[in-house]
Amino acid sequence: MIKDFGYVRNQSGNHNKYSAEVDKYTGLTKERFDLVMERYRIFQSTCDDVTKTPTVVFDRITQKSLDELALIREVSQDLQRKKEEDVRKAAQALEEEIKKNETAAKQEVEEEKKEE
């Protein structure tokens, strides 16, 4: 059985049984999906007419969700800054290692010349 927008489909793809479960891909029940699709159909039929009020397809985002998004953005910016610092430190450490190796190689060459 395949769950699709609240419906349960058999392997042939036919909807044969209703289920009130939330679809794992959309996060919507069948009723919610049908409501959004109906609003979208209305939107499509009225989007060309400037005299009609635009139809809102989706519900407004709650303040709690907006606050969570703001927090996620803050954390993401902080993590990005830390990542950039780590990359900078790694590049600096690599440059220092290269200079150290070059200096050591030059000293070895000079010592070999002195021994000859």
N, C-alpha and C positions, 0 to 999 in steps of 0.2 A: 504494500500500500504506500502511496505517495501523498503526503499532506501538501495542499496547495491553497493558500489564502483561506484557510478555515475549512475547505472541502477535503474530503478524503477521496483520492482517485485510485482506481485499480490500475494494474500495469498497462492496460490498453489505453489509459488516459481519460476514461469516462468518469465523470463525477457521479457517484452512486450513493453517497451517504454524506450527511452534513455533520460537521464536527465544530464545536465552539472553541476549539483550541487556537492558540495564537500561532500563526505561521512563523517558523524559525528564521525565515529569510526576510520577511517584511516587518515582523513584529506586530502584525495586525490580525484582528479576528475577521471573519467573513463579513460581519455586519459593518465594521469600521471600513473595510476595503470597499464594500459596496457604496457606502456613504461618500467616501472620497472620490470614487469613480463617477458617481452621479453628479457631484459638484463639478468634476472635471468636464463631463459631457455638457453641463450647463455653461461652463466657462467657454468651451469651444464654440458653442452655438451663439454666444453673445459677445465674443471678443472683437468681432468686426464692427459692432454697433456702438458708436460713441455716445449715444443717447441713454444707454442702459448702464446701470451701476455695475462695476466689475464684480464678478463672483469670486469669493475667497474659497479656494480649493482646500487648503489645509487650515487647521485651527492655529490660533496664535500660540507661540511658545510661552510657557509659564515663566514667571519671574524666577522660580527655583531653577528651572532649566537654563535660563539666561545666566544666573549666578554661577551655576556649575560650568557653563561654557567659558565664562570669564576666568574662573579658577584654572581650568584646563589650559587656557591660553597663557596665563601667568606662569604656570608650572612649565609649560613647553618652552617659553622664552627663557626661563631660568636654566632649564636643561640644555638649551641650545647654546647659551653663553658658556656654561661649564664645558660643553663639548668643544667649543672653539678654543677655550683656554687650554684644555688638554691637548688639542691638536697643536697649538702654538708651542706648548711646553715640549711635546714630543719632537717637533721640528727643531727646536732649539737644542734639545739634548742630542739629536742626531748630528746637527752641525758641530757641536762641541766634540762629539765622538770622532767625527771625520777629521777635525783639526788636530785632535789628540793623536790619532793614528798617523796623520801626515807628519806631525812633529816627531813622533817616535821613529818613523821610517827615515826621516832626514838625519836623525841622530845616529841611527844604525849605519847609514851610508857614510857619515862623517867618521865614525869609529873605525869602519872597515878601511877607509882611506888612511887613517892615522896608523893602523896596524901594518899597512903595506909599506 
